[in-house]
Amino acid sequence: GAVVSQHPSWVICKSGTSVKIECRSLDFQATTMFWYRQFPKQSLMLMATSNEGSKATYEQGVEKDKFLINHASLTLSTLTVTSAHPEDSSFYICSAETGTGQPQHFGDGTRLSIL
Amino acid sequence: SQKIEQNSEALNIQEGKTATLTCNYTNYSPAYLQWYRQDPGRGPVFLLLIRENEKEKRKERLKVTFDTTLKQSLFHITASQPADSATYLCALDPGTASKLTFGTGTRLQVTL
């Protein structure tokens, strides 16, 4: 149980393109989902907390107009990297929780490469 | 500022031995501490959660201890196997906003 699916797993695109990443909870409802970014050999850095039906809460230093988050249903959150540039290249991972004090369940990540 | 440190970048041990990984934190009072495993190119997978009022938690070959006085958690894998080779992350949960703060991770390599 508690499976999180993330798509696509790998994206290569030109600079200036916008890229949408989907995160779905397959067998449970998630009122809260999280988006992380991970650079090589570094730990996960929380970018934003996505709440169903309301605006996302962004961490300090994360541009909300650059990283658009939509949590339209209890099973789907999307992250759109707008006008992506090479410095946005990274491993983006989403997670969903089933409740406070419960573990988070992670997707398998999206490797984004901007040329 | 909050800081989470995990011991050494890589830990190499022989198959069958016990691996012990350390997670130290400062300027933090977590309600929960969690351990995850991450394989290259994959998302983290949850292993164990321990609450602030618990000293120890076990699951099969895994054991976690939590010392809120020392601000430290130890993660043990007994009878380690090559399949245990991965990066292990500790994460602190304040228990309110459910926002996890992850440590830097320890890469474990189990050799034959």
Chai-1 contact restraints between the chains, C-beta under 6 A:
chainA,res_idxA,chainB,res_idxB,connection_type,confidence,min_distance_angstrom,max_distance_angstrom,comment,restraint_id
A,S43,B,F102,contact,1.0,0.0,6.0,A-B,restraint_1
A,S43,B,T104,contact,1.0,0.0,6.0,A-B,restraint_2
A,S43,B,G105,contact,1.0,0.0,6.0,A-B,restraint_3
A,L44,B,F102,contact,1.0,0.0,6.0,A-B,restraint_4
A,I93,B,G43,contact,1.0,0.0,6.0,A-B,restraint_5
A,E97,B,S98,contact,1.0,0.0,6.0,A-B,restraint_6
A,T100,B,S98,contact,1.0,0.0,6.0,A-B,restraint_7
A,G101,B,Y32,contact,1.0,0.0,6.0,A-B,restraint_8
A,G101,B,G95,contact,1.0,0.0,6.0,A-B,restraint_9
A,P103,B,Q34,contact,1.0,0.0,6.0,A-B,restraint_10
A,P103,B,F46,contact,1.0,0.0,6.0,A-B,restraint_11
A,P103,B,L49,contact,1.0,0.0,6.0,A-B,restraint_12
A,F106,B,G43,contact,1.0,0.0,6.0,A-B,restraint_13
A,F106,B,P44,contact,1.0,0.0,6.0,A-B,restraint_14
A,G107,B,G43,contact,1.0,0.0,6.0,A-B,restraint_15
A,D108,B,R42,contact,1.0,0.0,6.0,A-B,restraint_16
A,D108,B,G43,contact,1.0,0.0,6.0,A-B,restraint_17
A,G109,B,G43,contact,1.0,0.0,6.0,A-B,restraint_18
